[in-house]
Amino acid sequence: MDSSADHVRPQMLAILPRLRRFALALTGARADADDLVQDTVERALRSLHQFTPGTRMDSWMFRIAKNLWIDSLRARKARGPMVELDEAIAISVDGERTAEAKMMLTDVERGLAVLPEDQRAAIALVLIDGLSYREAASILDVPIGTLTSRLARGRETLAALVLGANAYAPGRPS
Amino acid sequence: MMVSKEMVMAFVDGELSSADALRVEREIATNPALARYVDEQRALKRHLETAFSPIVTAPVPHRLEATVMDTPIISNETAQAPHASVRPLPFWRIGFPIGALAAGIAIGVLAMNSMIGANLIANRNGGFVAAGGLAQALSTQLASEQASPASPTRIGVSFVNKGGEFCRSFTSDTGRNAAVAGIACRTAQDWRIEALAAMPAQDSRNFQPAAATMPDSVRTALNGIIAGAALDAQAEREARDRDWRAR
């Protein structure tokens, strides 16, 4: 009875690198990203009966990751200023390493972090992971039109922050 | 012709039909502002890909691979296992304590689900405690006395653990000829579940003595926590009469 379950694990192992990248784009920190990946894998294996065979397992896991991330953001918001406190402790305990990690953050990562969450997720799926609009919209449970408008807004902000670019005005002569 | 921003974006993302892509390319050739915009958007995409590429090629942490290999699978087959007569609430919906597994407590996932379904255990403060008929049997039933045939729970052995708490092994009928074996230890308020495992399907009217049919994981847990020998009939009765308060 476990034959299908048996090749689920190798499939998941193969998805891990991309799942880590997606989680990093969402959370902005490697440790948080790997915690999210771990929660995602546990949730996926424990609810494998909800997976539709023949559909894409990567998309299913990305969807679980996105939902868990949204849940954790809500919990964090409800909890109030814990984040800042955690950060303050991390800096005081391990100031040097934290500072170093912050320096290694690229402009892109910093730019991504300032985007609203829904735009960040859209950018992560389409621009970073290279998924089609259809796959990305299905992972985010939104119509394609919603996805493309989130992408457009996220892009504008990122381009301005990262490239210092001005917004494109169609049809205007340069 | 004017190309909309959405169309340029779809062009950069490779989402246009070849006919539409061709239209955009023609427009780019004659519109420097558009050409610059497309270049910027491509540069942004490259920036993003580059910034996030190290984590894709980096080795995956061992703990994540271990999670993939070791997390119990709930598949269609297991979710419809015969002893899940009442479809149990998935344990993550009641706050499944991952820590319980990490702490080395032997709790079988299927056993747990069927016990939750039969309302014989409940989640409390991140751990599991006996509930309903199981809690009652643990508190009142003596291993040395013949249990009422109506009781779905049989007590195996009673003993004291290394922390001085009274503990009891048990088997419980969870319906549909399926049974679960486990160990519970008496705290100030509850019977804390220490171990739980599914027993092979059998005729529930035909229980063997609990110790003899104890699954390996439960037996191992018992051997790990027991201090001294099991209580004899008299010591067990005295412990019950003092409401299992730790000595």
Interface residues (C-beta under 8 A of the other chain):
Chain A: M1 D2 S4 A5 V8 R9 M12 L13 L16 P17 R18 R20 R21 L24 A25 R30 A33 D34 V37 Q38 V41 E42 R43 L45 R46 S47 L48 H49 T106 D107 V108 E109 L112 I123 V126 L127 I128 S132 Y133 T148 L151 A152 R155 L158 A159 V162 L163 A165 Y168 A169 P170 G171 R172 P173 S174
Chain B: M2 V3 S4 K5 E6 V8 M9 A10 D13 E15 P32 A33 L34 R36 Y37 E40 Q41 A43 L44 K45 H47 L48 E49 T50 A51 F52 I55 V56 T57 A58 V60 P61 R63 L64 E65 T67 V68 M69 T71 P72 I73 I74 S75 N76 E77 T78 A79 P90 F91 W92 I98 V109
